Structure formats: structure tokens, C-alpha cells
């Protein structure tokens, strides 16, 4: 991806409904990496892309915490 608009247009917002916790974690990790790449290439939307990285990483962290301490 080179622009934030392209990232939004080709990437699903959520993982598949039947995704395992590990698959969900990997999905959000990939999205965080994608937005990090966008932040480097789309200078006009750098801060928005970095905010997306942070949000996606928060999801990863929540899933990893749930995997460590299941209810």
C-alpha cells in the first residue's frame, strides 16, 4: 500500500467471523504492519496511519492477554 485510502479500500476491517483467537491476532498484526508501512509512504496521512497502527496493536494486545488468561 502506498496511501491510506488504498489501505482502507482493499483491507477488510475485521477478521472472518469464524476466525480463531490466534487468527484474529495475526489479522490485526498484519493490519498494524500495513498501516505502519502506509505511515512511511503517505506523508499527508502519516499521523492518521500511526493512530491506526496504535489501534490495531491494542487489539493484538487484548487478544494476547485473553490467550494468556482465559476466563
C-alpha positions in Angstrom: 0.0 0.0 0.0 1.2 3.5 -0.6 -1.8 5.6 0.6 -4.2 5.4 3.5 -7.1 5.4 1.1 -5.7 2.4 -0.7 -5.3 0.6 2.6 -8.9 1.2 3.6 -10.2 0.2 0.2 -8.6 -3.2 -0.1 -8.3 -4.4 3.5 -11.2 -5.9 5.5 -11.9 -4.1 8.8 -12.4 -7.3 10.8 -11.3 -10.9 10.6 -13.6 -13.6 9.5 -16.4 -14.4 12.0 -15.2 -17.9 12.5 -11.5 -16.9 13.0 -9.7 -18.4 16.0 -8.2 -16.1 18.5 -4.8 -16.7 17.0 -6.1 -15.9 13.5 -7.7 -12.7 14.8 -4.4 -11.7 16.5 -2.5 -12.4 13.2 -5.1 -10.4 11.3 -4.7 -7.3 13.5 -0.9 -7.7 13.4 -0.9 -7.7 9.7 -3.1 -4.6 9.7 -0.8 -2.8 12.1 2.2 -3.6 9.8 0.3 -2.4 6.8 -0.6 0.9 8.5 3.0 1.3 9.6 4.1 1.0 6.0 1.4 3.5 4.9 2.7 6.0 7.5 6.1 5.9 5.8 4.8 6.3 2.3 1.7 8.6 2.7 3.2 11.6 4.3 -0.1 13.6 4.1 -1.8 11.0 6.3 1.1 9.9 8.5 -0.4 10.7 11.8 -3.7 9.1 11.0 -1.9 5.9 9.8 0.1 5.9 13.0 -3.1 6.2 15.0 -4.4 3.1 13.1 -1.2 1.3 14.0 -1.8 2.0 17.7 -5.5 0.9 17.5 -4.6 -2.3 15.7 -1.8 -3.1 18.2 -4.2 -2.5 21.1 -6.4 -5.2 19.6 -3.4 -7.6 19.3 -2.5 -6.9 22.9 -6.1 -7.6 24.1 -6.2 -10.9 22.3 -2.8 -11.9 23.6 -3.9 -11.1 27.1 -7.0 -13.1 26.7 -5.0 -16.1 25.3 -2.7 -15.9 28.4 -5.6 -15.6 30.9 -8.7 -17.4 29.6 -11.8 -16.9 31.6 
